[in-house]
Amino acid sequence: MLTTSLVPEGYYWARSSKHFDGKLTVVQVSTVFGEEPNYWTLALPGTDQHAMPSDFEIIGPVAPPEKYPMRQVAE
């Protein structure tokens, strides 16, 4: 999957030799540094770190569980 097809704030399965010992992990596309795709980073859940999308091989989007639909906080 190309990084140009990433969706802001979306969650993706990814792998990196620089992070998490190359193990499959979940990352979130972050716009904290800017709204333009050139400024996007990948937030590493469970840490306070961000990484460059080029550091990761994006495997595919994380599918939300069908049994437990996502709810908005205001509900």
mmJSON file of the N, C-alpha and C atoms, coordinates in Angstrom:
{"data_MODEL":{"atom_site":{
"group_PDB":["ATOM","ATOM","ATOM","ATOM","ATOM","ATOM","ATOM","ATOM","ATOM","ATOM","ATOM","ATOM","ATOM","ATOM","ATOM","ATOM","ATOM","ATOM","ATOM","ATOM","ATOM","ATOM","ATOM","ATOM","ATOM","ATOM","ATOM","ATOM","ATOM","ATOM","ATOM","ATOM","ATOM","ATOM","ATOM","ATOM","ATOM","ATOM","ATOM","ATOM","ATOM","ATOM","ATOM","ATOM","ATOM","ATOM","ATOM","ATOM","ATOM","ATOM","ATOM","ATOM","ATOM","ATOM","ATOM","ATOM","ATOM","ATOM","ATOM","ATOM","ATOM","ATOM","ATOM","ATOM","ATOM","ATOM","ATOM","ATOM","ATOM","ATOM","ATOM","ATOM","ATOM","ATOM","ATOM","ATOM","ATOM","ATOM","ATOM","ATOM","ATOM","ATOM","ATOM","ATOM","ATOM","ATOM","ATOM","ATOM","ATOM","ATOM","ATOM","ATOM","ATOM","ATOM","ATOM","ATOM","ATOM","ATOM","ATOM","ATOM","ATOM","ATOM","ATOM","ATOM","ATOM","ATOM","ATOM","ATOM","ATOM","ATOM","ATOM","ATOM","ATOM","ATOM","ATOM","ATOM","ATOM","ATOM","ATOM","ATOM","ATOM","ATOM","ATOM","ATOM","ATOM","ATOM","ATOM","ATOM","ATOM","ATOM","ATOM","ATOM","ATOM","ATOM","ATOM","ATOM","ATOM","ATOM","ATOM","ATOM","ATOM","ATOM","ATOM","ATOM","ATOM","ATOM","ATOM","ATOM","ATOM","ATOM","ATOM","ATOM","ATOM","ATOM","ATOM","ATOM","ATOM","ATOM","ATOM","ATOM","ATOM","ATOM","ATOM","ATOM","ATOM","ATOM","ATOM","ATOM","ATOM","ATOM","ATOM","ATOM","ATOM","ATOM","ATOM","ATOM","ATOM","ATOM","ATOM","ATOM","ATOM","ATOM","ATOM","ATOM","ATOM","ATOM","ATOM","ATOM","ATOM","ATOM","ATOM","ATOM","ATOM","ATOM","ATOM","ATOM","ATOM","ATOM","ATOM","ATOM","ATOM","ATOM","ATOM","ATOM","ATOM","ATOM","ATOM","ATOM","ATOM","ATOM","ATOM","ATOM","ATOM","ATOM","ATOM","ATOM","ATOM","ATOM","ATOM","ATOM","ATOM","ATOM","ATOM","ATOM","ATOM"],
"id":[1,2,3,4,5,6,7,8,9,10,11,12,13,14,15,16,17,18,19,20,21,22,23,24,25,26,27,28,29,30,31,32,33,34,35,36,37,38,39,40,41,42,43,44,45,46,47,48,49,50,51,52,53,54,55,56,57,58,59,60,61,62,63,64,65,66,67,68,69,70,71,72,73,74,75,76,77,78,79,80,81,82,83,84,85,86,87,88,89,90,91,92,93,94,95,96,97,98,99,100,101,102,103,104,105,106,107,108,109,110,111,112,113,114,115,116,117,118,119,120,121,122,123,124,125,126,127,128,129,130,131,132,133,134,135,136,137,138,139,140,141,142,143,144,145,146,147,148,149,150,151,152,153,154,155,156,157,158,159,160,161,162,163,164,165,166,167,168,169,170,171,172,173,174,175,176,177,178,179,180,181,182,183,184,185,186,187,188,189,190,191,192,193,194,195,196,197,198,199,200,201,202,203,204,205,206,207,208,209,210,211,212,213,214,215,216,217,218,219,220,221,222,223,224,225],
"type_symbol":["N","C","C","N","C","C","N","C","C","N","C","C","N","C","C","N","C","C","N","C","C","N","C","C","N","C","C","N","C","C","N","C","C","N","C","C","N","C","C","N","C","C","N","C","C","N","C","C","N","C","C","N","C","C","N","C","C","N","C","C","N","C","C","N","C","C","N","C","C","N","C","C","N","C","C","N","C","C","N","C","C","N","C","C","N","C","C","N","C","C","N","C","C","N","C","C","N","C","C","N","C","C","N","C","C","N","C","C","N","C","C","N","C","C","N","C","C","N","C","C","N","C","C","N","C","C","N","C","C","N","C","C","N","C","C","N","C","C","N","C","C","N","C","C","N","C","C","N","C","C","N","C","C","N","C","C","N","C","C","N","C","C","N","C","C","N","C","C","N","C","C","N","C","C","N","C","C","N","C","C","N","C","C","N","C","C","N","C","C","N","C","C","N","C","C","N","C","C","N","C","C","N","C","C","N","C","C","N","C","C","N","C","C","N","C","C","N","C","C","N","C","C","N","C","C"],
"label_atom_id":["N","CA","C","N","CA","C","N","CA","C","N","CA","C","N","CA","C","N","CA","C","N","CA","C","N","CA","C","N","CA","C","N","CA","C","N","CA","C","N","CA","C","N","CA","C","N","CA","C","N","CA","C","N","CA","C","N","CA","C","N","CA","C","N","CA","C","N","CA","C","N","CA","C","N","CA","C","N","CA","C","N","CA","C","N","CA","C","N","CA","C","N","CA","C","N","CA","C","N","CA","C","N","CA","C","N","CA","C","N","CA","C","N","CA","C","N","CA","C","N","CA","C","N","CA","C","N","CA","C","N","CA","C","N","CA","C","N","CA","C","N","CA","C","N","CA","C","N","CA","C","N","CA","C","N","CA","C","N","CA","C","N","CA","C","N","CA","C","N","CA","C","N","CA","C","N","CA","C","N","CA","C","N","CA","C","N","CA","C","N","CA","C","N","CA","C","N","CA","C","N","CA","C","N","CA","C","N","CA","C","N","CA","C","N","CA","C","N","CA","C","N","CA","C","N","CA","C","N","CA","C","N","CA","C","N","CA","C","N","CA","C","N","CA","C","N","CA","C","N","CA","C","N","CA","C","N","CA","C","N","CA","C"],
"label_alt_id":[null,null,null,null,null,null,null,null,null,null,null,null,null,null,null,null,null,null,null,null,null,null,null,null,null,null,null,null,null,null,null,null,null,null,null,null,null,null,null,null,null,null,null,null,null,null,null,null,null,null,null,null,null,null,null,null,null,null,null,null,null,null,null,null,null,null,null,null,null,null,null,null,null,null,null,null,null,null,null,null,null,null,null,null,null,null,null,null,null,null,null,null,null,null,null,null,null,null,null,null,null,null,null,null,null,null,null,null,null,null,null,null,null,null,null,null,null,null,null,null,null,null,null,null,null,null,null,null,null,null,null,null,null,null,null,null,null,null,null,null,null,null,null,null,null,null,null,null,null,null,null,null,null,null,null,null,null,null,null,null,null,null,null,null,null,null,null,null,null,null,null,null,null,null,null,null,null,null,null,null,null,null,null,null,null,null,null,null,null,null,null,null,null,null,null,null,null,null,null,null,null,null,null,null,null,null,null,null,null,null,null,null,null,null,null,null,null,null,null,null,null,null,null,null,null],
"label_comp_id":["MET","MET","MET","LEU","LEU","LEU","THR","THR","THR","THR","THR","THR","SER","SER","SER","LEU","LEU","LEU","VAL","VAL","VAL","PRO","PRO","PRO","GLU","GLU","GLU","GLY","GLY","GLY","TYR","TYR","TYR","TYR","TYR","TYR","TRP","TRP","TRP","ALA","ALA","ALA","ARG","ARG","ARG","SER","SER","SER","SER","SER","SER","LYS","LYS","LYS","HIS","HIS","HIS","PHE","PHE","PHE","ASP","ASP","ASP","GLY","GLY","GLY","LYS","LYS","LYS","LEU","LEU","LEU","THR","THR","THR","VAL","VAL","VAL","VAL","VAL","VAL","GLN","GLN","GLN","VAL","VAL","VAL","SER","SER","SER","THR","THR","THR","VAL","VAL","VAL","PHE","PHE","PHE","GLY","GLY","GLY","GLU","GLU","GLU","GLU","GLU","GLU","PRO","PRO","PRO","ASN","ASN","ASN","TYR","TYR","TYR","TRP","TRP","TRP","THR","THR","THR","LEU","LEU","LEU","ALA","ALA","ALA","LEU","LEU","LEU","PRO","PRO","PRO","GLY","GLY","GLY","THR","THR","THR","ASP","ASP","ASP","GLN","GLN","GLN","HIS","HIS","HIS","ALA","ALA","ALA","MET","MET","MET","PRO","PRO","PRO","SER","SER","SER","ASP","ASP","ASP","PHE","PHE","PHE","GLU","GLU","GLU","ILE","ILE","ILE","ILE","ILE","ILE","GLY","GLY","GLY","PRO","PRO","PRO","VAL","VAL","VAL","ALA","ALA","ALA","PRO","PRO","PRO","PRO","PRO","PRO","GLU","GLU","GLU","LYS","LYS","LYS","TYR","TYR","TYR","PRO","PRO","PRO","MET","MET","MET","ARG","ARG","ARG","GLN","GLN","GLN","VAL","VAL","VAL","ALA","ALA","ALA","GLU","GLU","GLU"],
"label_asym_id":["A","A","A","A","A","A","A","A","A","A","A","A","A","A","A","A","A","A","A","A","A","A","A","A","A","A","A","A","A","A","A","A","A","A","A","A","A","A","A","A","A","A","A","A","A","A","A","A","A","A","A","A","A","A","A","A","A","A","A","A","A","A","A","A","A","A","A","A","A","A","A","A","A","A","A","A","A","A","A","A","A","A","A","A","A","A","A","A","A","A","A","A","A","A","A","A","A","A","A","A","A","A","A","A","A","A","A","A","A","A","A","A","A","A","A","A","A","A","A","A","A","A","A","A","A","A","A","A","A","A","A","A","A","A","A","A","A","A","A","A","A","A","A","A","A","A","A","A","A","A","A","A","A","A","A","A","A","A","A","A","A","A","A","A","A","A","A","A","A","A","A","A","A","A","A","A","A","A","A","A","A","A","A","A","A","A","A","A","A","A","A","A","A","A","A","A","A","A","A","A","A","A","A","A","A","A","A","A","A","A","A","A","A","A","A","A","A","A","A","A","A","A","A","A","A"],
"label_entity_id":["1","1","1","1","1","1","1","1","1","1","1","1","1","1","1","1","1","1","1","1","1","1","1","1","1","1","1","1","1","1","1","1","1","1","1","1","1","1","1","1","1","1","1","1","1","1","1","1","1","1","1","1","1","1","1","1","1","1","1","1","1","1","1","1","1","1","1","1","1","1","1","1","1","1","1","1","1","1","1","1","1","1","1","1","1","1","1","1","1","1","1","1","1","1","1","1","1","1","1","1","1","1","1","1","1","1","1","1","1","1","1","1","1","1","1","1","1","1","1","1","1","1","1","1","1","1","1","1","1","1","1","1","1","1","1","1","1","1","1","1","1","1","1","1","1","1","1","1","1","1","1","1","1","1","1","1","1","1","1","1","1","1","1","1","1","1","1","1","1","1","1","1","1","1","1","1","1","1","1","1","1","1","1","1","1","1","1","1","1","1","1","1","1","1","1","1","1","1","1","1","1","1","1","1","1","1","1","1","1","1","1","1","1","1","1","1","1","1","1","1","1","1","1","1","1"],
"label_seq_id":[1,1,1,2,2,2,3,3,3,4,4,4,5,5,5,6,6,6,7,7,7,8,8,8,9,9,9,10,10,10,11,11,11,12,12,12,13,13,13,14,14,14,15,15,15,16,16,16,17,17,17,18,18,18,19,19,19,20,20,20,21,21,21,22,22,22,23,23,23,24,24,24,25,25,25,26,26,26,27,27,27,28,28,28,29,29,29,30,30,30,31,31,31,32,32,32,33,33,33,34,34,34,35,35,35,36,36,36,37,37,37,38,38,38,39,39,39,40,40,40,41,41,41,42,42,42,43,43,43,44,44,44,45,45,45,46,46,46,47,47,47,48,48,48,49,49,49,50,50,50,51,51,51,52,52,52,53,53,53,54,54,54,55,55,55,56,56,56,57,57,57,58,58,58,59,59,59,60,60,60,61,61,61,62,62,62,63,63,63,64,64,64,65,65,65,66,66,66,67,67,67,68,68,68,69,69,69,70,70,70,71,71,71,72,72,72,73,73,73,74,74,74,75,75,75],
"pdbx_PDB_ins_code":[null,null,null,null,null,null,null,null,null,null,null,null,null,null,null,null,null,null,null,null,null,null,null,null,null,null,null,null,null,null,null,null,null,null,null,null,null,null,null,null,null,null,null,null,null,null,null,null,null,null,null,null,null,null,null,null,null,null,null,null,null,null,null,null,null,null,null,null,null,null,null,null,null,null,null,null,null,null,null,null,null,null,null,null,null,null,null,null,null,null,null,null,null,null,null,null,null,null,null,null,null,null,null,null,null,null,null,null,null,null,null,null,null,null,null,null,null,null,null,null,null,null,null,null,null,null,null,null,null,null,null,null,null,null,null,null,null,null,null,null,null,null,null,null,null,null,null,null,null,null,null,null,null,null,null,null,null,null,null,null,null,null,null,null,null,null,null,null,null,null,null,null,null,null,null,null,null,null,null,null,null,null,null,null,null,null,null,null,null,null,null,null,null,null,null,null,null,null,null,null,null,null,null,null,null,null,null,null,null,null,null,null,null,null,null,null,null,null,null,null,null,null,null,null,null],
"Cartn_x":[0.852,0.0,0.894,0.586,1.368,0.98,1.959,1.656,0.753,0.655,-0.232,-1.698,-1.99,-3.378,-3.78,-2.935,-3.266,-4.344,-5.141,-6.219,-5.836,-5.953,-5.616,-6.386,-5.694,-6.217,-6.602,-6.338,-6.631,-5.608,-6.035,-5.162,-4.789,-3.51,-2.999,-2.09,-2.098,-1.11,0.169,1.295,2.562,3.714,4.847,6.053,7.257,8.235,9.436,10.63,11.742,12.965,13.556,13.127,13.632,12.827,11.61,10.727,10.12,9.994,9.339,9.986,11.288,12.052,11.467,10.851,10.304,8.997,8.441,7.181,6.008,4.958,3.738,3.128,2.737,2.171,1.105,0.394,-0.622,-0.056,-0.255,0.163,-1.039,-0.989,-2.059,-1.468,-2.119,-1.666,-1.976,-0.948,-1.077,-0.866,-1.7,-1.57,-1.117,-0.508,-0.108,0.892,1.679,2.674,2.193,0.983,0.428,-0.613,-1.524,-2.622,-2.224,-1.168,-0.713,-0.037,-0.248,0.352,1.874,2.563,4.019,4.41,3.48,3.763,3.225,2.535,1.975,3.084,2.826,3.711,2.859,3.504,2.782,2.968,1.856,1.897,2.017,2.86,3.076,2.295,1.082,0.231,0.962,0.695,1.358,2.656,3.047,4.257,3.919,4.87,4.686,5.502,5.778,6.649,5.865,6.476,5.992,7.146,6.81,7.822,7.411,8.359,8.078,7.403,6.414,5.763,6.747,7.813,8.796,9.563,9.507,10.161,9.387,8.148,7.277,6.827,6.589,5.887,4.431,3.547,2.131,1.51,0.933,0.342,-1.102,-1.877,-3.271,-4.0,-5.218,-5.982,-6.436,-6.592,-7.132,-8.646,-9.248,-10.706,-11.314,-12.294,-12.927,-13.698,-13.782,-14.498,-15.988,-16.538,-17.946,-18.862,-18.411,-19.238,-19.427,-18.429,-18.473,-18.347,-19.451,-19.369,-18.748,-18.025,-17.403,-18.474,-18.329,-19.288,-18.568,-19.251,-18.686,-18.781,-17.881,-17.843,-19.137,-19.73,-20.923,-22.173,-22.091,-23.278,-23.591],
"Cartn_y":[-1.179,0.0,1.238,2.165,3.393,4.364,5.123,6.096,7.21,7.395,8.429,8.064,6.796,6.386,6.339,6.825,6.845,7.882,7.61,8.503,9.121,10.464,11.086,10.457,10.208,9.609,8.142,7.564,6.154,5.246,4.019,3.016,1.98,1.569,0.633,-0.402,-1.612,-2.614,-2.248,-2.316,-1.928,-2.717,-2.659,-3.343,-2.456,-2.45,-1.645,-2.324,-2.313,-2.854,-1.884,-0.619,0.396,0.448,-0.061,0.021,-1.344,-1.662,-2.888,-4.156,-4.11,-5.287,-5.946,-5.17,-5.706,-6.458,-6.447,-7.153,-6.342,-7.039,-6.405,-5.596,-4.367,-3.49,-2.605,-1.879,-0.935,0.471,1.291,2.693,3.558,4.82,5.762,6.936,7.323,8.477,9.729,10.516,11.705,12.973,13.964,15.27,16.33,15.912,16.84,17.887,17.557,18.497,19.276,18.978,19.708,18.892,19.58,18.931,18.395,18.924,18.479,17.115,16.2,14.868,14.854,15.886,15.938,16.064,16.487,16.68,15.549,14.591,13.488,12.607,12.077,11.097,9.911,8.895,7.749,7.756,7.874,7.78,6.306,6.025,4.659,4.455,3.869,3.701,2.987,3.427,2.868,3.569,4.529,5.309,6.776,7.641,9.06,9.434,8.456,8.658,8.755,9.458,9.526,9.094,8.485,8.053,8.503,8.522,8.881,7.704,7.985,6.896,6.063,6.679,5.947,4.906,5.0,4.026,2.713,2.711,1.55,1.002,-0.288,-0.949,-1.041,-0.338,-0.355,-1.601,-2.444,-3.704,-3.481,-2.763,-2.502,-1.854,-1.383,-0.725,-1.72,-1.239,-2.046,-2.015,-3.162,-3.246,-3.193,-2.313,-2.277,-3.564,-3.982,-5.228,-5.09,-6.079,-6.02,-6.231,-7.023,-7.338,-6.134,-5.251,-4.087,-2.822,-2.279,-1.078,0.094,0.93,2.097,3.115,3.721,4.737,6.043,7.12,8.441,8.745,9.561,9.919,10.605,11.371,12.135,11.258,9.998,9.132,8.768],
"Cartn_z":[0.0,0.0,0.0,-0.868,-0.961,0.139,0.627,1.675,1.164,-0.157,-0.696,-0.517,-0.248,-0.061,1.407,2.302,3.727,4.005,5.035,5.442,6.787,6.937,8.218,9.372,10.456,11.683,11.513,10.345,10.111,10.778,11.063,11.674,10.628,10.656,9.664,10.317,9.738,10.088,9.346,10.043,9.427,10.043,9.341,9.813,9.509,10.424,10.229,10.869,10.175,10.764,11.787,11.754,12.688,13.991,13.969,15.136,15.435,16.7,17.166,16.618,16.372,15.93,14.686,13.81,12.576,12.727,13.94,14.172,13.641,13.26,12.791,13.927,13.638,14.659,14.035,14.867,14.405,14.552,13.524,13.562,13.193,13.587,13.251,12.491,11.399,10.628,11.439,11.704,12.55,11.73,11.992,11.348,12.344,13.429,14.482,13.975,12.961,12.442,11.232,10.746,9.615,8.874,8.217,7.509,6.13,5.552,4.238,4.358,3.398,3.468,3.666,3.198,3.395,4.863,5.719,7.143,8.012,7.414,8.189,8.754,9.919,10.533,10.959,11.468,12.01,13.521,14.228,15.687,16.054,17.016,17.453,18.748,18.661,19.841,20.973,22.176,23.346,23.67,22.823,23.062,22.832,23.07,22.762,21.527,20.678,19.524,18.222,17.28,15.905,15.004,13.874,12.915,11.523,10.63,9.252,8.545,7.687,6.953,6.13,5.664,4.864,5.682,7.015,7.882,7.957,7.456,7.602,6.267,6.249,5.157,5.619,4.947,5.315,4.7,5.54,5.09,4.626,5.434,5.08,6.234,6.003,7.066,8.124,9.334,10.422,10.291,10.192,10.085,11.484,11.688,13.008,13.253,14.492,14.781,14.468,13.784,13.413,14.619,15.566,16.73,17.637,17.695,18.571,17.733,17.258,16.412,17.176,16.434,17.049,17.388,18.54,18.973,19.205,18.966,19.201,20.704,21.191,22.597,23.027,22.147,22.51,22.658,22.25,22.34,23.759],
"occupancy":[1.0,1.0,1.0,1.0,1.0,1.0,1.0,1.0,1.0,1.0,1.0,1.0,1.0,1.0,1.0,1.0,1.0,1.0,1.0,1.0,1.0,1.0,1.0,1.0,1.0,1.0,1.0,1.0,1.0,1.0,1.0,1.0,1.0,1.0,1.0,1.0,1.0,1.0,1.0,1.0,1.0,1.0,1.0,1.0,1.0,1.0,1.0,1.0,1.0,1.0,1.0,1.0,1.0,1.0,1.0,1.0,1.0,1.0,1.0,1.0,1.0,1.0,1.0,1.0,1.0,1.0,1.0,1.0,1.0,1.0,1.0,1.0,1.0,1.0,1.0,1.0,1.0,1.0,1.0,1.0,1.0,1.0,1.0,1.0,1.0,1.0,1.0,1.0,1.0,1.0,1.0,1.0,1.0,1.0,1.0,1.0,1.0,1.0,1.0,1.0,1.0,1.0,1.0,1.0,1.0,1.0,1.0,1.0,1.0,1.0,1.0,1.0,1.0,1.0,1.0,1.0,1.0,1.0,1.0,1.0,1.0,1.0,1.0,1.0,1.0,1.0,1.0,1.0,1.0,1.0,1.0,1.0,1.0,1.0,1.0,1.0,1.0,1.0,1.0,1.0,1.0,1.0,1.0,1.0,1.0,1.0,1.0,1.0,1.0,1.0,1.0,1.0,1.0,1.0,1.0,1.0,1.0,1.0,1.0,1.0,1.0,1.0,1.0,1.0,1.0,1.0,1.0,1.0,1.0,1.0,1.0,1.0,1.0,1.0,1.0,1.0,1.0,1.0,1.0,1.0,1.0,1.0,1.0,1.0,1.0,1.0,1.0,1.0,1.0,1.0,1.0,1.0,1.0,1.0,1.0,1.0,1.0,1.0,1.0,1.0,1.0,1.0,1.0,1.0,1.0,1.0,1.0,1.0,1.0,1.0,1.0,1.0,1.0,1.0,1.0,1.0,1.0,1.0,1.0,1.0,1.0,1.0,1.0,1.0,1.0],
"B_iso_or_equiv":[0.0,0.0,0.0,0.0,0.0,0.0,0.0,0.0,0.0,0.0,0.0,0.0,0.0,0.0,0.0,0.0,0.0,0.0,0.0,0.0,0.0,0.0,0.0,0.0,0.0,0.0,0.0,0.0,0.0,0.0,0.0,0.0,0.0,0.0,0.0,0.0,0.0,0.0,0.0,0.0,0.0,0.0,0.0,0.0,0.0,0.0,0.0,0.0,0.0,0.0,0.0,0.0,0.0,0.0,0.0,0.0,0.0,0.0,0.0,0.0,0.0,0.0,0.0,0.0,0.0,0.0,0.0,0.0,0.0,0.0,0.0,0.0,0.0,0.0,0.0,0.0,0.0,0.0,0.0,0.0,0.0,0.0,0.0,0.0,0.0,0.0,0.0,0.0,0.0,0.0,0.0,0.0,0.0,0.0,0.0,0.0,0.0,0.0,0.0,0.0,0.0,0.0,0.0,0.0,0.0,0.0,0.0,0.0,0.0,0.0,0.0,0.0,0.0,0.0,0.0,0.0,0.0,0.0,0.0,0.0,0.0,0.0,0.0,0.0,0.0,0.0,0.0,0.0,0.0,0.0,0.0,0.0,0.0,0.0,0.0,0.0,0.0,0.0,0.0,0.0,0.0,0.0,0.0,0.0,0.0,0.0,0.0,0.0,0.0,0.0,0.0,0.0,0.0,0.0,0.0,0.0,0.0,0.0,0.0,0.0,0.0,0.0,0.0,0.0,0.0,0.0,0.0,0.0,0.0,0.0,0.0,0.0,0.0,0.0,0.0,0.0,0.0,0.0,0.0,0.0,0.0,0.0,0.0,0.0,0.0,0.0,0.0,0.0,0.0,0.0,0.0,0.0,0.0,0.0,0.0,0.0,0.0,0.0,0.0,0.0,0.0,0.0,0.0,0.0,0.0,0.0,0.0,0.0,0.0,0.0,0.0,0.0,0.0,0.0,0.0,0.0,0.0,0.0,0.0,0.0,0.0,0.0,0.0,0.0,0.0],
"pdbx_formal_charge":[null,null,null,null,null,null,null,null,null,null,null,null,null,null,null,null,null,null,null,null,null,null,null,null,null,null,null,null,null,null,null,null,null,null,null,null,null,null,null,null,null,null,null,null,null,null,null,null,null,null,null,null,null,null,null,null,null,null,null,null,null,null,null,null,null,null,null,null,null,null,null,null,null,null,null,null,null,null,null,null,null,null,null,null,null,null,null,null,null,null,null,null,null,null,null,null,null,null,null,null,null,null,null,null,null,null,null,null,null,null,null,null,null,null,null,null,null,null,null,null,null,null,null,null,null,null,null,null,null,null,null,null,null,null,null,null,null,null,null,null,null,null,null,null,null,null,null,null,null,null,null,null,null,null,null,null,null,null,null,null,null,null,null,null,null,null,null,null,null,null,null,null,null,null,null,null,null,null,null,null,null,null,null,null,null,null,null,null,null,null,null,null,null,null,null,null,null,null,null,null,null,null,null,null,null,null,null,null,null,null,null,null,null,null,null,null,null,null,null,null,null,null,null,null,null],
"auth_seq_id":[1,1,1,2,2,2,3,3,3,4,4,4,5,5,5,6,6,6,7,7,7,8,8,8,9,9,9,10,10,10,11,11,11,12,12,12,13,13,13,14,14,14,15,15,15,16,16,16,17,17,17,18,18,18,19,19,19,20,20,20,21,21,21,22,22,22,23,23,23,24,24,24,25,25,25,26,26,26,27,27,27,28,28,28,29,29,29,30,30,30,31,31,31,32,32,32,33,33,33,34,34,34,35,35,35,36,36,36,37,37,37,38,38,38,39,39,39,40,40,40,41,41,41,42,42,42,43,43,43,44,44,44,45,45,45,46,46,46,47,47,47,48,48,48,49,49,49,50,50,50,51,51,51,52,52,52,53,53,53,54,54,54,55,55,55,56,56,56,57,57,57,58,58,58,59,59,59,60,60,60,61,61,61,62,62,62,63,63,63,64,64,64,65,65,65,66,66,66,67,67,67,68,68,68,69,69,69,70,70,70,71,71,71,72,72,72,73,73,73,74,74,74,75,75,75],
"auth_comp_id":["MET","MET","MET","LEU","LEU","LEU","THR","THR","THR","THR","THR","THR","SER","SER","SER","LEU","LEU","LEU","VAL","VAL","VAL","PRO","PRO","PRO","GLU","GLU","GLU","GLY","GLY","GLY","TYR","TYR","TYR","TYR","TYR","TYR","TRP","TRP","TRP","ALA","ALA","ALA","ARG","ARG","ARG","SER","SER","SER","SER","SER","SER","LYS","LYS","LYS","HIS","HIS","HIS","PHE","PHE","PHE","ASP","ASP","ASP","GLY","GLY","GLY","LYS","LYS","LYS","LEU","LEU","LEU","THR","THR","THR","VAL","VAL","VAL","VAL","VAL","VAL","GLN","GLN","GLN","VAL","VAL","VAL","SER","SER","SER","THR","THR","THR","VAL","VAL","VAL","PHE","PHE","PHE","GLY","GLY","GLY","GLU","GLU","GLU","GLU","GLU","GLU","PRO","PRO","PRO","ASN","ASN","ASN","TYR","TYR","TYR","TRP","TRP","TRP","THR","THR","THR","LEU","LEU","LEU","ALA","ALA","ALA","LEU","LEU","LEU","PRO","PRO","PRO","GLY","GLY","GLY","THR","THR","THR","ASP","ASP","ASP","GLN","GLN","GLN","HIS","HIS","HIS","ALA","ALA","ALA","MET","MET","MET","PRO","PRO","PRO","SER","SER","SER","ASP","ASP","ASP","PHE","PHE","PHE","GLU","GLU","GLU","ILE","ILE","ILE","ILE","ILE","ILE","GLY","GLY","GLY","PRO","PRO","PRO","VAL","VAL","VAL","ALA","ALA","ALA","PRO","PRO","PRO","PRO","PRO","PRO","GLU","GLU","GLU","LYS","LYS","LYS","TYR","TYR","TYR","PRO","PRO","PRO","MET","MET","MET","ARG","ARG","ARG","GLN","GLN","GLN","VAL","VAL","VAL","ALA","ALA","ALA","GLU","GLU","GLU"],
"auth_asym_id":["A","A","A","A","A","A","A","A","A","A","A","A","A","A","A","A","A","A","A","A","A","A","A","A","A","A","A","A","A","A","A","A","A","A","A","A","A","A","A","A","A","A","A","A","A","A","A","A","A","A","A","A","A","A","A","A","A","A","A","A","A","A","A","A","A","A","A","A","A","A","A","A","A","A","A","A","A","A","A","A","A","A","A","A","A","A","A","A","A","A","A","A","A","A","A","A","A","A","A","A","A","A","A","A","A","A","A","A","A","A","A","A","A","A","A","A","A","A","A","A","A","A","A","A","A","A","A","A","A","A","A","A","A","A","A","A","A","A","A","A","A","A","A","A","A","A","A","A","A","A","A","A","A","A","A","A","A","A","A","A","A","A","A","A","A","A","A","A","A","A","A","A","A","A","A","A","A","A","A","A","A","A","A","A","A","A","A","A","A","A","A","A","A","A","A","A","A","A","A","A","A","A","A","A","A","A","A","A","A","A","A","A","A","A","A","A","A","A","A","A","A","A","A","A","A"],
"auth_atom_id":["N","CA","C","N","CA","C","N","CA","C","N","CA","C","N","CA","C","N","CA","C","N","CA","C","N","CA","C","N","CA","C","N","CA","C","N","CA","C","N","CA","C","N","CA","C","N","CA","C","N","CA","C","N","CA","C","N","CA","C","N","CA","C","N","CA","C","N","CA","C","N","CA","C","N","CA","C","N","CA","C","N","CA","C","N","CA","C","N","CA","C","N","CA","C","N","CA","C","N","CA","C","N","CA","C","N","CA","C","N","CA","C","N","CA","C","N","CA","C","N","CA","C","N","CA","C","N","CA","C","N","CA","C","N","CA","C","N","CA","C","N","CA","C","N","CA","C","N","CA","C","N","CA","C","N","CA","C","N","CA","C","N","CA","C","N","CA","C","N","CA","C","N","CA","C","N","CA","C","N","CA","C","N","CA","C","N","CA","C","N","CA","C","N","CA","C","N","CA","C","N","CA","C","N","CA","C","N","CA","C","N","CA","C","N","CA","C","N","CA","C","N","CA","C","N","CA","C","N","CA","C","N","CA","C","N","CA","C","N","CA","C","N","CA","C","N","CA","C","N","CA","C","N","CA","C","N","CA","C","N","CA","C"],
"pdbx_PDB_model_num":[1,1,1,1,1,1,1,1,1,1,1,1,1,1,1,1,1,1,1,1,1,1,1,1,1,1,1,1,1,1,1,1,1,1,1,1,1,1,1,1,1,1,1,1,1,1,1,1,1,1,1,1,1,1,1,1,1,1,1,1,1,1,1,1,1,1,1,1,1,1,1,1,1,1,1,1,1,1,1,1,1,1,1,1,1,1,1,1,1,1,1,1,1,1,1,1,1,1,1,1,1,1,1,1,1,1,1,1,1,1,1,1,1,1,1,1,1,1,1,1,1,1,1,1,1,1,1,1,1,1,1,1,1,1,1,1,1,1,1,1,1,1,1,1,1,1,1,1,1,1,1,1,1,1,1,1,1,1,1,1,1,1,1,1,1,1,1,1,1,1,1,1,1,1,1,1,1,1,1,1,1,1,1,1,1,1,1,1,1,1,1,1,1,1,1,1,1,1,1,1,1,1,1,1,1,1,1,1,1,1,1,1,1,1,1,1,1,1,1,1,1,1,1,1,1]
}}}
